[in-house]
Amino acid sequence: MATTPIDAVSLAAARKRYEGMTLEQIFEDLDDRNGPTQDPRSRMDMAQTIRDETLKNQARAAMENDQEFRAEYVRPDGQGQITDAVHARAFMLAGRCTVTLVSKRTGTRFTFRISKPRPKFEGEVDNGFRFVSVLNGPDNTSQYAYFGFIRPNGIFFHGGAKAKVREDAPSSKAFAWAWQKLASGVLPDSMEIWHSGRCGRCGRRLTVPSSIASGLGPECAGILEGGL
């Protein structure tokens, strides 16, 4: 009984058939399909070729997905868009976040810094209290004005007499409204949330799509999920 030559196997079909298989599994499948009369070295060479092509194809697909993600959700300056309320709230409470809220209707935007208090002593446990400030000058690293705080129970309050921004100011009202929505698990269709391209907990640059999507690096996300 004649057998199909190894070199006649379509690589395009092979990529789909053998995706996720190890080299040994590909070799065994080729052996079963093409019969024991084929030269073992030829079968192994073909298995290696298929495996290499499959890995290349997976790498290309991952790169294309990453490029598509970045084209839609990442700006040239590294800022990334958070698209669900759960990730947005976790990011904003992480302790060291810079977040920009954008109105889709008017294009108005405000950038806020939400930070935990400086520790009074080494090893002090984070109590969940957060200060909220708004960018009010051209220097986005230092020109922030304090106007409120988020208590450990997740409720936002205006800072009263200590606030540098009035409660009825557009930025203050925008944050209060947005936070109320996010705290209830809703990201309004009329609003976009963008992070600065850095982890909301440690401040390191975010690089992988999953981290850009949440605003948290893998290690910090794991720590926060663990309740630390």
C-alpha positions as CSV (number, residue, x, y, z in Angstrom):
1,M,0.0,0.0,0.0
2,A,1.5,3.3,-1.1
3,T,2.0,6.0,1.5
4,T,1.8,9.8,1.2
5,P,5.3,11.3,1.1
6,I,6.2,13.4,4.1
7,D,7.2,16.4,2.1
8,A,3.7,16.6,0.5
9,V,2.1,17.5,3.8
10,S,0.7,21.0,3.6
11,L,2.3,23.3,6.2
12,A,-0.8,25.5,6.3
13,A,-3.0,22.5,7.3
14,A,-0.2,21.2,9.5
15,R,-0.1,24.4,11.6
16,K,-3.7,24.1,12.5
17,R,-3.6,20.3,13.1
18,Y,-0.4,20.4,15.2
19,E,-0.9,23.6,17.1
20,G,-0.1,23.0,20.8
21,M,1.6,19.6,20.2
22,T,5.1,18.8,21.3
23,L,7.7,17.6,18.8
24,E,7.4,14.0,19.9
25,Q,3.6,14.1,19.5
26,I,3.9,15.5,16.0
27,F,6.4,12.8,15.2
28,E,4.1,10.1,16.4
29,D,1.2,11.5,14.5
30,L,3.2,11.6,11.3
31,D,4.3,8.0,11.9
32,D,0.7,6.9,12.3
33,R,-0.5,8.8,9.2
34,N,2.4,8.0,6.8
35,G,3.2,4.4,7.8
36,P,6.4,2.8,9.2
37,T,8.1,2.6,5.8
38,Q,9.1,6.2,5.9
39,D,12.6,7.0,6.9
40,P,12.7,8.0,10.6
41,R,15.2,10.9,10.0
42,S,12.8,12.2,7.3
43,R,9.9,12.0,9.7
44,M,11.8,13.8,12.4
45,D,13.0,16.5,10.1
46,M,9.4,17.1,8.9
47,A,8.1,17.1,12.5
48,Q,10.7,19.7,13.4
49,T,9.8,21.8,10.4
50,I,6.1,21.7,11.3
51,R,6.8,22.5,14.9
52,D,9.0,25.5,14.0
53,E,6.4,26.8,11.5
54,T,3.7,26.4,14.1
55,L,5.6,28.3,16.7
56,K,6.3,31.1,14.2
57,N,2.7,31.2,13.3
58,Q,1.7,31.5,17.0
59,A,4.3,34.2,17.5
60,R,3.0,36.1,14.5
61,A,-0.6,35.8,15.8
62,A,0.3,37.0,19.3
63,M,2.2,40.0,17.8
64,E,-0.8,40.9,15.5
65,N,-3.1,40.7,18.5
66,D,-0.8,42.9,20.5
67,Q,-0.6,45.4,17.7
68,E,-4.3,45.5,17.3
69,F,-4.8,45.9,21.1
70,R,-2.2,48.7,21.2
71,A,-3.7,50.5,18.1
72,E,-7.1,50.6,19.9
73,Y,-6.3,51.0,23.5
74,V,-2.8,52.5,23.8
75,R,-1.6,56.0,22.8
76,P,1.8,56.8,21.4
77,D,2.9,58.2,24.8
78,G,2.1,54.9,26.5
79,Q,-1.2,55.8,28.1
80,G,-3.6,52.9,28.1
81,Q,-7.4,52.8,28.3
82,I,-9.2,50.8,31.0
83,T,-12.5,49.5,29.7
84,D,-14.3,48.0,32.6
85,A,-15.4,49.3,36.1
86,V,-13.7,46.5,38.1
87,H,-10.2,47.1,36.7
88,A,-10.7,50.9,36.9
89,R,-11.7,50.8,40.5
90,A,-8.8,48.4,41.5
91,F,-6.3,50.6,39.6
92,M,-7.6,53.8,41.2
93,L,-7.3,52.4,44.7
94,A,-3.9,50.8,44.1
95,G,-2.1,53.5,46.0
96,R,0.0,55.4,43.4
97,C,-2.2,56.0,40.3
98,T,-2.5,58.8,37.8
99,V,-5.8,58.6,35.9
100,T,-7.4,60.7,33.3
101,L,-11.2,60.8,32.9
102,V,-12.5,61.9,29.5
103,S,-16.0,62.9,28.5
104,K,-16.9,61.4,25.1
105,R,-19.6,64.0,24.7
106,T,-17.7,67.2,25.3
107,G,-14.0,66.1,25.1
108,T,-13.4,67.6,28.5
109,R,-10.7,65.8,30.5
110,F,-9.3,65.9,34.0
111,T,-6.2,64.1,35.3
112,F,-6.2,63.0,38.9
113,R,-3.6,61.5,41.2
114,I,-4.9,59.1,43.8
115,S,-2.4,58.1,46.4
116,K,-2.1,56.5,49.8
117,P,-0.8,58.5,52.8
118,R,2.9,58.4,53.4
119,P,3.7,55.8,56.0
120,K,4.4,57.1,59.5
121,F,6.8,54.3,60.2
122,E,8.5,51.4,58.3
123,G,6.2,48.4,57.8
124,E,3.0,50.3,58.4
125,V,0.0,48.4,57.0
126,D,-1.9,50.1,54.2
127,N,-5.3,51.0,55.7
128,G,-7.0,51.8,52.3
129,F,-7.3,55.5,52.8
130,R,-6.6,57.5,49.6
131,F,-6.0,61.2,48.9
132,V,-7.4,62.6,45.6
133,S,-5.8,65.5,43.8
134,V,-6.4,67.1,40.4
135,L,-3.8,68.3,37.9
136,N,-4.0,72.1,37.7
137,G,-0.8,73.1,35.9
138,P,1.5,72.1,33.0
139,D,3.8,70.0,35.1
140,N,2.0,66.6,35.3
141,T,4.5,65.3,37.9
142,S,4.0,67.9,40.6
143,Q,1.2,70.4,40.0
144,Y,-1.7,68.7,41.7
145,A,-4.2,70.3,44.0
146,Y,-5.7,68.2,46.8
147,F,-9.5,68.3,47.0
148,G,-10.8,65.1,48.6
149,F,-10.3,61.6,49.9
150,I,-11.6,58.0,49.6
151,R,-12.3,56.2,52.9
152,P,-11.4,52.5,53.4
153,N,-15.1,51.7,52.8
154,G,-14.8,53.1,49.3
155,I,-16.8,56.3,49.8
156,F,-15.4,59.6,48.4
157,F,-15.6,62.8,50.3
158,H,-14.7,66.4,49.5
159,G,-11.8,67.6,51.6
160,G,-13.7,70.6,53.0
161,A,-11.7,73.5,54.3
162,K,-8.4,71.8,53.6
163,A,-9.3,71.3,49.9
164,K,-7.5,73.4,47.3
165,V,-10.4,72.9,44.8
166,R,-14.1,73.8,45.6
167,E,-16.6,71.1,45.8
168,D,-18.7,72.7,43.0
169,A,-15.6,73.0,40.7
170,P,-16.0,71.0,37.4
171,S,-13.1,68.7,38.2
172,S,-14.4,67.9,41.7
173,K,-17.9,67.3,40.5
174,A,-16.6,65.1,37.6
175,F,-14.6,62.9,39.9
176,A,-17.4,62.5,42.5
177,W,-19.8,61.5,39.7
178,A,-17.4,59.1,38.1
179,W,-16.3,57.5,41.4
180,Q,-20.0,57.0,42.4
181,K,-20.6,55.1,39.1
182,L,-17.4,53.0,39.3
183,A,-18.1,52.1,43.0
184,S,-21.4,50.7,41.9
185,G,-19.8,48.6,39.2
186,V,-20.7,50.8,36.2
187,L,-18.4,52.4,33.7
188,P,-20.6,54.9,31.9
189,D,-20.6,54.8,28.1
190,S,-20.1,58.6,28.0
191,M,-16.7,58.3,29.8
192,E,-13.2,57.0,29.0
193,I,-10.6,56.1,31.6
194,W,-6.9,56.3,30.8
195,H,-3.9,55.5,32.9
196,S,-0.5,57.1,32.4
197,G,1.2,53.9,31.2
198,R,2.6,53.1,34.7
199,C,1.4,50.6,37.3
200,G,-1.1,52.1,39.7
201,R,0.7,50.5,42.7
202,C,4.4,50.7,42.1
203,G,4.7,53.2,39.3
204,R,6.7,51.0,36.9
205,R,6.2,51.2,33.1
206,L,3.5,48.8,31.8
207,T,4.4,46.8,28.7
208,V,2.2,43.7,28.2
209,P,-1.4,43.9,27.0
210,S,-2.9,42.4,30.1
211,S,-1.2,44.9,32.3
212,I,-2.1,47.8,30.1
213,A,-5.7,46.7,30.1
214,S,-5.8,46.7,34.0
215,G,-3.3,49.5,34.8
216,L,-1.4,47.1,37.1
217,G,1.7,45.1,36.5
218,P,1.5,41.3,37.0
219,E,3.2,41.2,40.4
220,C,1.2,44.1,41.8
221,A,-2.1,42.7,40.5
222,G,-1.3,39.4,42.3
223,I,-0.6,41.2,45.5
224,L,-3.8,43.2,45.4
225,E,-5.8,40.2,44.5
226,G,-4.3,38.5,47.5
227,G,-5.7,41.3,49.7
228,L,-2.3,42.7,50.7
